[in-house]
Amino acid sequence: MTANPELKKVTFPALENVSAGILIDGDFDEIHLPALKHVAYLIVKSTGDLDCRALGKNLSSLVFHPNPSTDEGKGFTCWTFDENNRYNSSDPNPTSPNPNPTTPNPEKKSEGVLVRAGLLGSLFSLMVMAIF
C-alpha cells in the first residue's frame, strides 16, 4: 500500500505471528499491534507524530526470530525525524536516544504510507480490511 497520506493510525488487533519481517513506513501517528507475539523483525519509520519509546515499551515482549542468512532486520527499530524519539531493541539501553546509522536520509520525506510486509497472503487481506 502506498500513497495513503490519510492513514494516521495502523491497527492489527488480531495479528499474532508473522513468519517474516514487517516494515511500516509513512506519515502516521499511532501503531497498535496488541496481539503480536512473534515476528522476524519490525522496522518502523514515521514522519508523523509517533512516540517510538512508548511503542518500544508496548512491544517489549515480542519474540524475534531473524533469518540468519540475511542481514535484514534484527529486533525492533523505530525511527522519526526527532533523534530523541527513536528506539532500537538491540541497544543495551533502548529508551535512550540512539540514532540508527542505517536510517534513511531525513531530508527525504516519505510521501504517503508504505506498509510492506513479507507475510503470507492472508496478512495482505487483513491489511486491506483494516484500512477500509
Secondary structure, 3 states (H helix, E strand, C coil): CCCCCCCCEEECCCCCECCCCEEEEECCCEEECCCCCEECEEEEEECCCCCHHHHHHHCCCCEECCCCCCCCCCEEEEECCCCCCCEECCCCCCCCCCCCCCCCCCCCCCCCEEEEECCCHHHHHHHHHHHC
